[in-house]
Amino acid sequence: MTAERSRTPVVEARGLVKRFPGVVALSGMDFGLYAGEVHCLVGENGAGKSTLIKTLSGFHVPDEGAVHVDGEVMAANTAAARAAGIATIHQEHNLVPNMTVAENIMLGDWKARRGVISPRRIRDDAEAALAQVAPHVRPNTPAGQLSAADGQLVEIARAVAQDARVVIMDEPTTALADHDVDLLFGLVQRLRARGLAILYVSHKLEEVFTLADRITVIRDGATVASSIPAAELDARAVVQLMVGQHVEMYQHVPHERGEAVLTVSGLSRAGAFADVDLTLHAGEVVGLAGLIGAGRSEVARCIFGADPIDAGEVRMADQPLQLRSPVDGIRAGIALVPEERKLQAIIPGLSVRENITLSLLDLISSRGVLNHKAENAVVSRYITELGVKTPSTETPIRSLSGGNQQKAILGRWLARKPKVLILDEPTKGIDVGAKAEIHRLIEQLARSGAAVLLISSELPELLELSDRVAVMRAGRIVANLDKTQATKETVMSHAAA
């Protein structure tokens, strides 16, 4: 394996322990990263991945143990990590938006002469780094104008400019389209070929098995499988190591399609999409595919009543709907789990109980008085049925992992027994164990007779779950594919033609 090029790890964690109030985030963690390899780190939300990353990069001071670089103990601070050649590419942009690309790349390394900073030298050094990573990005562009993909590339260029020996990438593809993901993968492979040590963290197991030389699985702050060659594992084995028990992976079962529940005809919203026709049947999962910006989420919001419609109509059981607000959609039996969970679905400061019952107040109240017994019964039922892991129903929902937040949101809607459930990126940012549970839940919903509209940028997920797939491009539906026609190649050829 590539890791055998060097007997000594470039970076090694030995017996790391990190405690926070009431939580042991790392409990004796051991981890080694070698030059010229991609080492993938996987684990459920809350397993300790972020804490390990922050400790390796000098942000956290371990309570016990130490980080070693080339066999020597590294001081526990970010300056020491930077001096050791450790660079971290975070999930979200870590760029100063009002500064130029060049200034961001050279930030903290101005190389002033006699106290005078040379803008020309900043630009020249940044251009040299960009030439290796993203030659299409101009150094004078304000960072705030960059796309998500280019922002990631600029952060990698910063690591190159710093002569980094170790690059840590934390969920780097979360906001990227497929084309940008392919470019990033190519760049990762070039960095590996140059001898860099790369720590890659991802919930997406297809990415892990595409890139990894070795895989380490952590659970509850400890290593449960260390530096295993990727060829010796498969997705099922990794998931079982992550959760500590056997997990049934989702397998598609064709659903018996019932009557048409919801029909969309000529639906249009200026600047977003135009002339969309779509029919959802009871007991069916319809996938809505397309590149970022194709108009998928905008269609979902209009069907739900969250955004106004400029033309066309939505009919439920052949009755036209007047969708002036989400209240109208909810009353018609439509539910929406939006893409941006933290911004559009949860109220972080409210409890798990309050978030679950947020859309149920009309069902658990009488003459404006909340029936607490009915409320508690609903909350207890869906926490149990969906396996929401929470210390208490009164715990603020912001304290839960992304997967448990998502299950609480699903519980909110399932309690209303919707006829149509729209799921926009339902597994975004959640670990594979929770993802498998949500996949099974979607299948159960369809089997129970609900009509499900599924939007996902993860094509393997979309193709596996859907009975048929509608493909959007530039605000229009350009193809309707049945299960046998819907392949990754076919969908992408329509989406990007």
Salt bridges, closest charged atoms under 4 A:
GLU12 OE1 - ARG14 NH2 3.16
GLU37 OE2 - HIS39 ND1 3.29
GLU37 OE1 - ARG214 NE 3.81
GLU64 OE2 - ARG19 NH2 2.74
ASP70 OD1 - ARG165 NH2 2.92
ASP124 OD2 - ARG120 NE 3.96
ASP125 OD2 - LYS111 NZ 3.94
ASP125 OD2 - ARG121 NE 3.91
GLU127 OE2 - ARG138 NH2 3.75
ASP150 OD1 - HIS136 NE2 2.84
GLU155 OE1 - ARG158 NH1 3.99
GLU171 OE2 - HIS203 NE2 3.54
GLU207 OE2 - LYS204 NZ 3.94
ASP213 OD2 - ARG192 NH1 3.07
GLU248 OE2 - HIS246 NE2 2.88
GLU284 OE2 - ARG257 NH1 3.57
GLU284 OE2 - ARG468 NE 2.60
ASP307 OD2 - ARG301 NE 2.84
GLU313 OE2 - ARG315 NH1 3.02
ASP318 OD1 - ARG315 NE 3.35
ASP328 OD1 - ARG324 NH2 3.71
GLU339 OE2 - LYS428 NZ 3.26
GLU340 OE2 - LYS428 NZ 3.26
GLU354 OE2 - ARG353 NH2 3.96
ASP362 OD1 - ARG416 NH1 2.84
GLU375 OE2 - ARG353 NH1 3.02
GLU375 OE1 - HIS372 ND1 3.47
GLU385 OE2 - ARG381 NE 2.87
GLU394 OE2 - ARG353 NE 2.70
GLU425 OE2 - ARG296 NH2 3.90
GLU437 OE1 - LYS407 NZ 2.61
GLU443 OE2 - HIS255 NE2 3.71
GLU443 OE1 - ARG447 NH2 2.29
GLU458 OE1 - LYS435 NZ 3.31
GLU461 OE2 - HIS439 NE2 2.66
ASP467 OD1 - HIS252 NE2 3.33
ASP467 OD2 - HIS255 ND1 2.80
